[in-house]
């Protein structure tokens, strides 16, 4: 079993924590900021979101609001395969990247 500091090295050389905090069903900015702050203080450095959770932009805002060092964390997200199948993948990924800034 790994702890919150155990990481895996990806093919591009970046290191990603093996354990992270999923943000499914966190739907308000205040709640998300509180969850992220508590998780950060507990040692979490990976945060997982998805477009279908509708909180990617809130995660980006919480990271900025809490002045968390972005270079010390890893953020994962997911896009809908169905939406990508209709040719929208590029715009979905761009929107996600913008929301997480």
Secondary structure, DSSP 4 states (H G I P E B T S, - for coil): ---TT-EEE-TTS-EEES--EE-TT--SHHHHHHHHHHHHHHT--EEE--GGGT-HHHHHHHHHHTT--GGG-EEE----HHHHHTT-HHHHHHHHHHHT-
